[in-house]
Amino acid sequence: MIPFIDLKAQQKQIRSKIDNRIKKVLDHGQYILGPEVKELENKLAKFTGSKHVLCCSSGTDALLLALLGLKLQPGEGVIVPSFTFASSAEVMPLLGAIPIFIDVEADTFNLDPAKLEDTLQTGNQLGINVKGIMSVGLFGQPANMKPIKDFAAKNSLWVLDDAAQSFGGKYNNQTVGNLCEVTATSFFPAKPLGCYGDGGAIFTNNKEIYEIANSSHVHGMGNNRYEYDRIGMNARISTIQAAILLEKLEIFPDEINKRQKIADSYNQHLSKLNLNLKLPYLEKKFQSSWAQYTIILPSEVKRELLQENLKLRNIPTAVYYPIPLNEHKPYKHYPVSKAGLKVTYELSKNVLSLPMHPYLEEKDIVYITENIGEAIKSIS
Ligand SMILES: Cc1ncc(COP(=O)(O)O)c(C=O)c1O
């Protein structure tokens, strides 16, 4: 089977460096908030240009810490795309707040800025005090931040960017992590920058947001170890994961370039098939970190049959996401934009993600794309 994501190939490049880093942690023994955590935060600040970086226990906790930093209160609303992973929305109800679902664009898979006005009105008409917008950089492509920020500024809303998948990407040459009030990312192993366990981080230029999140991630700690300023969590990153990330960050820019080349090659081979597949679309102002390479199948192609057929050819595929978030039981009662979620419903039926990682070889891409062509013909 061709690996969907090949973490072993990556590890091979840097195994001895990672071993050394882990050995250092074992030698100094500061497993919690050891020096590698600060070193990583400093390097990530440099990488993104963001003033404050706080590493934490996961991408989901990063979103939660960001919302705490933004002082989101019970009953307040946040606009969030319906075509995303559960974490983007689940952190709001955890704080007693209300996700208001907005549709995405078919071309980019990301929040559709043209639907913001209707979505805000939906919240207002329900009497919800809408406080912010959560943009999501799905599959690696950063959210279309300019119109989102313009709308937010006009309506006194904040923007929190869920960059779990788009970390390493750029928008108008600016690195993700420094595009809006707060950014959250995930270091889950399969993410573009992943560790060997769970991890995440938030990025902000706002000192107060950072300070609240920093305190919240250690039980709401005040100036002293056993003095508490607020209700908090235990959401620290482990020192060993920070040590691993320090080595992975070194090769990260090169890996993003490799992913771009792979995406280009996929585009080239798949467009030659003339099968009416919709390939990922990237305007010049976007640079994707290619967390996923996702195509849209023509509606007449039966996705499950195609997946089964490709599996027989040793090609794994995945569907992110088969059910719109608002359709899941815990989210069904939350409001949906009056502009509707047409694109989300279409995408959830027709998207298909193909193997993607920086070490995918050209011969594999040729094999995968030729077999997609043959498989589609054989099932139609
Ligand atoms: C869009 C998005 N947001 C948030 C998360 C949460 O990250 P984590 O798994 O590190 O909690 C993920 C992880 O899959 C994600 O894809």
The ligand as an SDF file (V2000), in Angstrom:
LIG
                    3D

 16 16  0  0  0  0  0  0  0  0999 V2000
   -9.2260   22.1790   11.0940 C   0  0  0  0  0  0  0  0  0  0  0  0
   -8.7540   21.5620   12.3790 C   0  0  0  0  0  0  0  0  0  0  0  0
   -8.8790   22.2580   13.5160 N   0  0  0  0  0  0  0  0  0  0  0  0
   -8.4650   21.7870   14.6940 C   0  0  0  0  0  0  0  0  0  0  0  0
   -7.8860   20.5380   14.8020 C   0  0  0  0  0  0  0  0  0  0  0  0
   -7.5290   20.0170   16.1490 C   0  0  0  0  0  0  0  0  0  0  0  0
   -6.2140   19.6570   16.3360 O   0  0  0  0  0  0  0  0  0  0  0  0
   -5.8050   18.5490   17.4110 P   0  0  0  0  0  0  0  0  0  0  0  0
   -6.1130   17.2130   16.8430 O   0  0  0  0  0  0  0  0  0  0  0  0
   -4.3430   18.7740   17.6050 O   0  0  0  0  0  0  0  0  0  0  0  0
   -6.5750   18.8160   18.6540 O   0  0  0  0  0  0  0  0  0  0  0  0
   -7.7150   19.7730   13.6440 C   0  0  0  0  0  0  0  0  0  0  0  0
   -7.1100   18.4260   13.7260 C   0  0  0  0  0  0  0  0  0  0  0  0
   -7.3820   17.5260   12.9960 O   0  0  0  0  0  0  0  0  0  0  0  0
   -8.1640   20.2950   12.4080 C   0  0  0  0  0  0  0  0  0  0  0  0
   -8.0330   19.5970   11.2600 O   0  0  0  0  0  0  0  0  0  0  0  0
  1  2  1  0
  2  3  1  0
  2 15  2  0
  3  4  2  0
  4  5  1  0
  5  6  1  0
  5 12  2  0
  6  7  1  0
  7  8  1  0
  8  9  2  0
  8 10  1  0
  8 11  1  0
 12 13  1  0
 12 15  1  0
 13 14  2  0
 15 16  1  0
M  END
$$$$
